[in-house]
Amino acid sequence: MLSPSDDLKAMIEAAKAAGDGLERHFGRLADLAIRSKAGPSDMVSIADEEAEQTTRSILARARPSYAFLGEEGGAVGGTDDAQCWIVDPLDGTTNFLFACPLWGVNVALAREGKVVAGVTYIPVLNELYVAEEGKGAWLNGQRIHVSRRDRLDECLLGCGIPFAGKPDHPVFAREMALLTSHVAGIRRTGSAAVDLAWTAAGRWDAYWERCTSAWDMAPGAMLVTEAGGRVSQVTGASFDVHKGNVCVTNGLIHDRLIGHLNQALAETPA
């Protein structure tokens, strides 16, 4: 049974409080005041901002000295900058706004730049994923593990699809051309938080995305690692939460998937 640290307890409290508040908004989407942040595919709602405020308040109360990095509020220094909360109060904003239940709250803790704990809460599905360095990955109190499939043609992959305004559309098209004939299927939920958590739980065998942010992938990278999987950049280089890309797998297919991804990049016209 998981014995969470005080830090992880605060993260769980913050994620659940933010998620429960978002779920109340989710039930009355038509009443939300929506404004555009960077175009129709990257809309931000009042609910999103409220969720970050809720999360930050709870985390600050627990550890007032820690730094904070949030999708909405950006970076805020602390007296102990070696410790930093990384928060996405609503991952899957477009899903949320279109009444799709696949969205979640991400809360991670990085120490000296390395993620050491992560929480992903998917309120509508009532799924709480938690992981802490050396303590395994857990879903609603039950230990989870990555899949054991080792044949690509039997594997189901998750991916991030670049939307309007994002780079890498040609590379993604080449990835699909190379991979779809080699795997059982490729899926996109619309939320990196969900895709990463589901890889940790063995629902997907792998997930990759070339253009993403620290708050999108920090908790999920911790979940996959503690569930026995492997995490790297899409090139195969060592994972860095601030490098803007990620590839996670069950470990058994990692090198082969990376090989296909590197091939797609090499074969994409400049």
Secondary structure, DSSP 4 states (H G I P E B T S, - for coil): -----HHHHHHHHHHHHHHHHHHHHHTTGGG--EEESSSGGGEEEHHHHHHHHHHHHHHHHH-TTEEEEETTTEEE--SEEEEEEEEEEEE-HHHHHTT-S--EEEEEEEETTEEEEEEEEEGGGTEEEEEETTS-EEETTEEE-------GGG-EEEEPPP-TT-S-HHHHHHHHHHHTTTSSEEE--S-HHHHHHHHHTTSSSEEEESS--HHHHHHHHHHHHHTT-EEE-TTSPBP-TTSS-EEEE-SSSHHHHHHHHHHHHHHS--
